[in-house]
């Protein structure tokens, strides 16, 4: 796929680490110019207080073969997002791909706490980070994306529409946030489709993100050591798997067939033929339903 997205311009909103960073890098690997945003910079860390920075992501995009441009941005501040989009318009005159991957709420939700016991301030801030940021970014960026036909919007979430419809996800606030993003893609599909663009919701499986690897005290090289603590981690995938899913969507001239749909990295791997970095094709959401939630012993045979 090298060079397939040359002269295409992408904005990956929320690209400091994890899936956002990997998506930006994989878009760069196929030749795209990628604007990457986040609040963690080399000068100032966000409340996550982690070492990854948006500048690191931009450099990784360029190293992969694209052109990465870091623009520190708080997507809760409309004036900052408008300035970002104005810059892209001035410098490129176009926007072909928008990936809404803003989240930043890992430290705000409380597992299995009912709404009346959950910290209200944290819950409401979680919703702002998960929902308001996506709405603000779409409001500001979509007029530029619609200047040319064929634009693609990817709303990143956790869980497919089918799975989240039938399953309680963590807490009232987390559940609402992830369901809302799925509905955003559905609504955007109705608004963008007649105007020549495509919107989808996309979920990775169980990500081996920086945060998750740290939680289990492992690295990407020895991640299987975490199976002693959590055997179902056997179905996990690198963030680059969903990054390759976005790159495949962006390079597909018939991507409109997915308009308004809820998609997963494992589903798109089967459709487009890409693999994770180790050559496997994890199908996490099928595994979760058929093995993990069914109470069966952890065994990824036939699921990757």
C-alpha positions as a printed Julia matrix, in Angstrom:
304×3 Matrix{Float64}:
   0.0     0.0    0.0
   3.06    2.28   0.04
   2.27    5.67  -1.5
  -1.45    5.01  -1.93
  -2.35    8.09   0.1
   0.29   10.42  -1.31
  -1.1    13.98  -1.54
  -3.92   13.05   0.85
  -4.27   15.08   4.05
  -5.4    13.61   7.36
  -6.16   14.98  10.8
  -5.84   12.5   13.64
  -7.33   14.22  16.66
  -6.0    12.65  19.83
  -2.79   11.14  18.46
  -0.37   11.37  21.37
  -0.32    7.67  22.15
  -2.05    4.3   21.69
  -4.47    3.9   18.78
  -4.27    7.55  17.75
  -0.5     7.44  17.37
  -0.59    4.14  15.5
  -3.32    5.36  13.15
  -1.28    8.45  12.34
   1.85    6.37  11.7
   0.05    3.87   9.48
  -1.48    6.72   7.45
   2.01    8.13   7.09
   3.32    4.74   5.99
   1.07    4.95   2.93
   2.18    8.47   2.1
  -0.32   10.79   3.79
   0.35   14.18   5.28
  -0.92   13.83   8.83
  -1.74   16.58  11.3
  -1.6    15.12  14.8
  -3.06   16.74  17.88
  -2.98   16.22  21.6
  -2.36   17.98  24.9
   0.88   16.21  25.91
   3.87   18.07  24.49
   7.59   18.2   25.18
   6.99   21.41  27.09
   3.92   20.37  29.08
   2.3    17.1   30.09
  -1.43   16.62  30.34
  -3.08   15.31  33.53
  -2.13   11.81  32.33
   1.43   12.75  33.26
   2.89   10.33  30.76
   6.04   10.7   28.63
   4.47   10.29  25.17
   4.14   13.56  23.23
   2.38   14.78  20.14
   5.75   15.82  18.69
   6.99   12.22  19.01
   3.98   11.07  17.02
   4.64   13.57  14.22
   8.25   12.43  13.96
   7.12    8.8   13.8
   4.73    9.65  10.97
   7.55   11.22   8.99
   9.89    8.32   9.73
   7.24    5.92   8.4
   7.22    7.68   5.03
   4.59   10.39   5.4
   4.74   13.95   6.65
   3.78   14.47  10.27
   2.8    17.86  11.65
   2.21   18.28  15.39
  -0.32   20.88  16.48
  -0.91   20.89  20.25
  -4.67   21.33  20.64
  -7.29   21.09  23.36
 -10.36   19.86  21.5
 -12.65   21.12  24.26
 -11.76   24.67  23.19
 -13.54   25.55  19.92
 -11.22   28.47  19.17
  -8.2    26.13  19.25
  -9.91   23.66  16.95
 -10.92   26.42  14.52
  -7.33   27.66  14.46
  -6.14   24.12  13.75
  -8.56   23.7   10.83
  -7.72   27.16   9.48
  -4.05   26.18   9.51
  -4.75   22.97   7.58
  -6.82   24.96   5.06
  -4.08   27.56   4.64
  -1.25   25.04   4.33
  -2.96   22.25   2.38
  -6.24   23.59   0.99
  -7.92   20.28   1.72
  -8.74   17.67   4.34
  -9.4    14.12   3.17
  -9.44   12.07   6.39
 -10.63   12.99   9.87
 -10.04   10.55  12.71
 -11.76   11.51  15.97
  -9.77    9.55  18.53
  -9.97   12.0   21.43
 -10.55   10.32  24.8
  -8.31   11.21  27.74
 -10.65    9.81  30.41
  -8.84    6.69  31.63
  -8.5     8.15  35.13
 -12.1     9.37  35.39
 -14.36    6.32  35.28
 -15.03    4.02  38.23
 -15.5     0.33  37.47
 -18.95   -1.01  38.31
 -19.98    2.12  40.28
 -23.66    2.97  39.75
 -24.41    6.52  38.68
 -25.49    7.62  42.18
 -22.15    6.47  43.65
 -19.86    7.53  40.8
 -18.05   10.83  41.3
 -20.32   13.25  39.43
 -17.66   15.74  38.46
 -15.44   13.02  36.98
 -18.37   11.44  35.16
 -19.49   14.67  33.56
 -15.91   15.56  32.58
 -15.58   12.09  31.02
 -18.62   12.82  28.86
 -17.18   16.17  27.79
 -13.87   14.58  26.83
 -15.51   11.69  24.98
 -18.42   13.45  23.3
 -18.0    17.23  23.23
 -14.51   16.99  21.76
 -15.73   14.87  18.85
 -18.69   17.15  18.18
 -16.55   20.29  18.3
 -13.96   18.79  15.97
 -16.54   17.61  13.45
 -18.33   20.96  13.53
 -15.1    22.81  12.74
 -13.42   20.36  10.36
 -16.18   18.97   8.18
 -16.66   22.06   5.98
 -13.03   21.68   4.89
 -13.38   17.93   4.41
 -16.46   18.44   2.24
 -14.67   20.74  -0.2
 -13.71   17.62  -2.16
 -15.71   14.42  -2.67
 -14.54   11.17  -1.13
 -13.73   12.35   2.39
 -13.61    9.87   5.27
 -14.49   10.38   8.94
 -13.56    7.7   11.47
 -15.11    7.89  14.94
 -13.01    5.82  17.31
 -14.81    4.06  20.16
 -14.69    0.92  22.3
 -16.99   -1.91  21.29
 -19.17   -2.58  18.29
 -22.73   -1.29  18.09
 -24.05   -4.84  18.43
 -21.89   -5.65  21.47
 -22.51   -2.36  23.26
 -26.26   -2.6   22.64
 -26.48   -5.8   24.65
 -23.67   -5.34  27.18
 -23.21   -2.99  30.14
 -19.84   -1.28  29.69
 -17.99   -0.49  32.93
 -20.2     2.3   34.32
 -23.1     4.62  33.44
 -20.75    7.32  32.19
 -18.38    5.02  30.26
 -21.29    3.14  28.71
 -22.97    6.36  27.62
 -19.75    7.81  26.19
 -18.94    4.83  24.0
 -22.53    4.4   22.81
 -22.72    8.09  21.93
 -19.67    7.9   19.67
 -21.19    4.95  17.83
 -24.34    6.99  17.28
 -22.25    9.95  16.09
 -20.91    7.87  13.22
 -24.41    6.72  12.33
 -25.69   10.32  12.31
 -22.69   11.6   10.38
 -23.26    8.87   7.82
 -26.7    10.32   7.13
 -25.36   13.86   6.88
 -22.16   13.15   4.94
 -23.29   10.36   2.62
 -25.47   12.55   0.38
 -22.62   15.04   0.23
 -20.05   12.57  -1.08
 -18.26   11.59   2.13
 -18.24    8.55   4.4
 -18.42    8.2    8.19
 -17.79    5.04  10.19
 -17.36    4.02  13.81
 -14.31    1.87  14.45
 -13.25   -0.1   17.51
  -9.99   -1.9   18.17
  -9.98   -5.04  20.23
  -8.06   -5.42  23.47
  -5.23   -2.98  22.86
  -1.68   -3.44  24.0
  -1.43    0.3   24.54
   1.29    1.97  26.57
  -1.13    2.27  29.48
  -2.21   -1.36  29.31
   1.33   -2.7   29.06
   2.32   -0.6   32.06
  -0.71   -1.85  33.99
   0.45   -5.44  33.53
   4.13   -4.6   34.05
   5.17   -5.91  30.61
   6.48   -4.59  27.32
   5.53   -5.36  23.75
   8.4    -7.83  23.63
   7.23   -9.91  26.6
   3.5    -9.11  26.62
   2.55  -12.77  26.93
   3.89  -12.72  30.49
   0.69  -10.83  31.35
  -1.34  -13.96  30.62
  -0.5   -15.26  34.09
  -2.52  -12.35  35.53
  -5.17  -12.12  32.76
  -5.38  -15.19  30.51
  -7.84  -13.55  28.1
  -5.16  -11.02  27.23
  -4.13  -13.69  24.72
  -6.5   -12.07  22.21
  -4.87   -8.64  22.52
  -3.55   -6.66  19.57
  -1.1    -3.85  18.98
  -2.45   -0.36  18.25
  -1.0    -0.69  14.75
  -3.65   -3.26  13.88
  -6.43   -0.69  14.05
  -4.04    1.79  12.44
  -3.84   -0.49   9.43
  -7.63   -0.72   9.45
  -7.9     3.06   9.07
  -5.26    3.1    6.33
  -7.14    0.37   4.45
 -10.41    2.29   4.7
  -8.76    5.51   3.52
  -7.22    3.78   0.5
 -10.43    2.01  -0.53
 -12.14    3.73  -3.5
 -15.35    1.93  -2.52
 -15.23    2.94   1.16
 -18.73    4.43   0.93
 -20.15    0.9    1.23
 -19.31    1.13   4.93
 -21.06    4.49   5.44
 -22.7     4.76   8.87
 -21.48    1.31   9.93
 -19.92    0.1   13.15
 -16.67   -1.71  12.33
 -13.86   -3.47  14.18
 -10.19   -4.0   13.46
 -10.69   -7.76  13.27
 -13.62   -7.43  10.87
 -11.68   -5.13   8.54
  -8.61   -7.37   8.64
 -10.73  -10.1    7.12
 -12.18   -7.72   4.53
  -8.9    -6.09   3.46
  -6.34   -8.79   4.23
  -3.98   -6.88   6.53
  -2.45   -8.35   9.68
  -1.13   -7.18  13.0
   2.63   -6.67  13.37
   3.16  -10.35  14.19
   1.26  -11.56  11.12
  -1.85  -12.61  13.06
  -5.44  -11.41  12.61
  -7.02  -11.15  16.08
 -10.82  -11.18  16.04
 -11.29   -9.8   19.53
 -15.0    -9.07  19.62
 -15.97  -12.52  18.4
 -13.6   -13.97  21.02
 -15.09  -11.82  23.77
 -18.61  -13.04  23.0
 -17.82  -16.69  22.31
 -15.06  -17.32  24.86
 -14.57  -14.62  27.49
 -18.18  -13.63  28.2
 -19.27  -17.24  27.78
 -17.07  -18.22  30.72
 -14.82  -20.53  28.74
 -11.09  -21.02  29.43
  -8.85  -18.54  27.66
  -7.79  -19.91  24.29
  -7.29  -17.72  21.22
  -7.02  -20.68  18.84
  -9.17  -19.9   15.83
  -9.51  -16.24  16.81
  -6.15  -14.9   15.65
